[in-house]
Amino acid sequence: TMSECIQLSFAVCRIGIYTCFRALCCKGPPPPRPEYDLVCIGLSGSGKTSLLSQLCSESPENIVSTTGFSIKAVPFQNAILNVKELGGADNIRKYWSRYYQGSQGVIFVLDSASSEDDLETARNELHSALQHPQLCTLPFLILANHQDKPAARSVQE
């Protein structure tokens, strides 16, 4: 009958509209992941560049010590970390604080197999960063790198 034909047409129309709605609204690009800005600091040779390369699934070959700074976007399933890695040479460390603004967290990489002098220098730089007004309220990750080396210190040390 005519009534059944109209009802069938409406049903097909509803299915078509629903399909278009799903294609446009639900199958679109995924919502953007939140992004967080971090600063990565530590003395030269502590392993900052290697750490970030590993997190970005880059080849560990051809890693060169960072002069100045570099920025890497480290993707995770639920977020993206924009990490500003600052070089750790003596002549660069005094400029670290110029790059702190806007940071939402800090990664401090420590060479756990370094000499006593370098460990003392790293300790002083860490204390300075922990007390800096732009960093003192932020989350800090202190990473004791080079644990695979025979001279590596334990967590207690």
N, C-alpha and C positions, 0 to 999 in steps of 0.2 A: 504494500500500500504506500501511498504518498507520505504518510506520517512516519512509517518505518524508514523510508528513503531519506527523509529530512533528518531523522535522528542519527542515522548512519553517517550522513554527511557531516553533521555536527561533531560526531565522535572522531571521525577522520581528521577534521579540522583541529579539534583539541589536541590530538596526538601530534599533528604537524606543528602547531604552535608550541607545544611542550618540547618537541625535539629541537626546534629553532632556539627556544629559550635556553635549553641545556647547552646547546652548541655555543651560543653567544655568551652566556653568563657563567656557566660552570666549567666549561672546557677551555676557557681563555688561559692567558698566561698565569702562572702561579703567582700568588701575592709576593711582593718583594721581601727578601729576608732582611731582618734588621742588621745594620752595620754598626760596628764599634771601632773606635780609634784607640790604638794602643801604641806605646812607645817601648822599644826594646833596647836596653842599654847593657853595657858590660865592657870589660877591658878587651883590648885587641887579642884575638886568638882564643877567646872564651867559647866561641862556637855559635854566635848569634846568626850569622849567615847560613851556616849548615842547618841549624834548627829550623829556620824559616823555609829553606829549600826543601827540607824533609816534609814539613807540614803542607807545602804546596805540591808535593809529589814530583819535585824536579830532580834531575840527575845530580848526584853529589860530586860529579866530575866538574872540573873547571871553576871551583868556588874560589873567589878572590876576596881578600880582606876589604871591607867597606871603608872607603875614604869619604868623609862627609856623612851622607845618609842615603838610604834607599827606602822605598815604600813597597810593600807586598800586600796583596789582598789574599788572605788565607780563608778559603771557603770551608764552611762546615754545613751540616745538613740544615740547621736552624738559624744560622747567622753567618755574617762575613766579618772577619777581623781585618781591619786596615792597619797593618803594623808598620810603624815608622822605625826602621833600624838605624841607630846612630853609631857611627864609627867610634872605636874605643881607644884610639891612639892618644898619647899625652897631649898633643897640640889640639885635639878635637874635643876632648872631654870638657874643657872649660866653656864650650859653646852648647853643651847639651841642653841647658835650661831654656835656650831660645826656641827649642822644638817641643817643649812640654805642653804648651797651650792647646786646649781642646782634647787632650788625652783622657781616656776613660778607664785606663788601666796601664800597668807597667809590668814588663817582663825583664827581670834582671838575670842575666846569664853569667854564671860564675864558673871559671875553670877550676874544678876540684882537684886537679893535679898540678896546679901552678906552684911557683916558689913561694916561700914565706913572705918575701917583699911584695910580690904581686898580690898575694892574698890580703895583705895589709892595705894595699892601695885599693883593692876591690872593696874591702870592708869600709874604708873611708868614703868611697864613691857611693856605696849603698846607703850608708848613714846620711850622707848629704842628700841623696834622692828622697829618702824616707822623710826628711825634715823639710823638703822644698814645699812652699805653700801651694803650688799647683799639683803636687803629687801626693801630699801627706794624707789625703782622705781617700785616695784611690786604692782599688785592689792591687796587690803586688804578688807576682809569681816569682819566686827566687828559684832558679833552676841550677842545680849543681851538675854541670856538664862534665864530660870526659870521665864518667864513672868506670869506663872500660879500661882505663889506663892503670898500670900497676901502682903509680904514685898517687892515685886518687884518694882523697880523704873520705872518711865515713861521714854520715849525716851528723853524728854527734860532734865530730871535729869541726 
